[in-house]
Amino acid sequence: MKILLVDDSRAVHRLVEEMLDRPEHTFQHAYDGAAALAAVRAPGFDADLILLDWEMPELNGIEALPELRKARPALPIVMMTSKNSMENIVEALEKGASDYLMKPFAKDILIGKLNLIMGREVA
């Protein structure tokens, strides 16, 4: 599975890579929403899933979300954030998130969520 991982924390990038450490998983990294938009709009972009943080500099995830959805309508986008109020969840879903993952999360929660989103076992 090819994953675009969008988070301003390099520690989160490492953590997710460790949680999904399998040969069939490859990662493309972006550290803010602007970089994520550039990636999905680039010729040859290829991913099966976007994991998107909410709070980032430059262009945050919730601002980038509608544009990411517009650029890649069928691509699953999972918000992963510590913003966990019902209003936050509803806002993300209304703006195009496929699902919502609250930080901090454990490996089994991440894998369960991805299995559900992708409709198959991913790890």
Secondary structure as UniProt FT lines:
FT   STRAND          2..6
FT   HELIX           10..19
FT   TURN            23..24
FT   STRAND          26..30
FT   HELIX           33..41
FT   TURN            43..44
FT   STRAND          49..52
FT   HELIX           61..71
FT   TURN            73..74
FT   STRAND          77..81
FT   HELIX           86..94
FT   TURN            95..96
FT   STRAND          99..102
FT   HELIX           107..118
//
